[in-house]
Amino acid sequence: MAKAASKLGWKVVGGAATALAGTAASRGVTVAYRKVRKTDPPVNPADPDTALVEAIAWAAISGLAIGLGRLAAERAVARGWSRATGTPPPGMVRPELETADA
């Protein structure tokens, strides 16, 4: 039962952290795009009326920023989880360490 609660707790904490980080990164990239390009980013890069170069640039930059933001947040929260509980978050134990406990 404790394992299931721990797993659920990690999903909530980790999910919230990555969602917030993704949102913050998305907003940050949008602000940066507006400052550099002096225009709003494409609403829908898949729209045929959006220039291909602009669509590719927006997809690459926003995807990279959001992915890195989420990764950084999850790693930070995992460190905090480990400090608070004394164990790594559920699902983050390396396989060679997991078999040693069994």
Secondary structure, 3 states (H helix, E strand, C coil): CHHHHHHHHHHHHHHHHHHHHHHHHHHHHHHHHHHHHCCCCCCCCCCCCCCHHHHHHHHHHHHHHHHHHHHHHHHHHHHHHHHHHCCCCCCCCCHHHHHHHC
